[in-house]
Amino acid sequence: MVNIKSMDQTVQIIEDFIDRGRPSQVITLNAEIIYQAQHNEALMKLINKADLVTPDGIGVIWAANQLGFKASERVSGIDLLYRLCERAVFKGWRIYLLGAAPGLAEQAGEELKRLYPGLCICGSHHGYFSEADEPALIEEIKNLAPAILFVALGAPRQEFWIDQNKSILGVPVSVGVGGSFDVIAGIKKRAPRLFITLNLEWLYRLVSEPSRLKRQMVLPRYVGLILREKLRRKNTASR
């Protein structure tokens, strides 16, 4: 279930999770993952049991409004990451970055510390670890005891990894953030502010990365899925 909350409300919920201390999972959900979940029961169950699911993308906002829920503000992975890092400076939260190609998590960490002086990036590790590497990686994260773990392994791999390991890690909040480290480190450019404001970030990414076209082909099917659900609800209500 998607939590239709503003960015400020989402940050407050996550702050409450950290104060509570029990390992919690945050999923930033986009239309592509919603569509995948219709054909992947394990992914659907994972989304439904997450502690917080945010609307990452205009497709999710559109769907919510079509189905009768008032929604207007996207809470994307990268924007949430920035806001939480900003808040972490004042709260003294320790941050761990996991994912992306070798060296990029470290670069992203340095950039975040430049943007938010006083931010504590307590550790980082690339996403190209093997199964044999996992025990040592998990032990490192446990020992460093971050308040927030940002995981950039790509969806839905990052969501399954967090779900499988959050209890062992003991980190209060773990968030899947997709390709955010690439953008923060400067390897990929984010859409200009105008595109983001107009909810056209998806279009900019498609034009700048034509290889994404195949992935975007699920969107017409996603639209059909939502419209069929809207019709089903309407018919059910009229009986």
C-alpha angles and dihedrals in degrees: 000000000000116000107223097211134139121250091257091051091047092052090050092051090051091048088054089051090054092048089050091052098208113129109264132183124218119196121195099207127205133183094260093058092045089055092047090052091060087068099032114066094187091054092048091052090048093052092047094052097045115118093232132010118189129197104252105182142021090262090067092046090050092049093049091052092046089055095050103266120124108234132155112150125075117216102199126186096248095044091048090049091054093047093048092049089051090051092044091065091061096039097044092236117167116227130207123194119206125179148030126085121323111290097013097095088054091048091048089050092053091049092049091051089051091051094044110033111210094028112144112222097182096184149340140198135183122249098240096090123137128227088258090056095053101084092056092044092050091047091052093052091047092051094048090050102205120191091219130030115197111200119197105181097123126260131317095006092065092051093052092045092052092047092050095047109027095096092050093045094050092207110154094223131020120182129188109223105174114204096353096118091058090056096043092048090051097245092118128029122234119225116275115267092256092059091049092048091050091047090244098121089115090059093051091050091049093051093045093043108036089176087075091068094092091053091047091056088083090067097082088051089048091053090051090050092054094045091051090051090049090052092047091053092047092051092047092051093050095055 
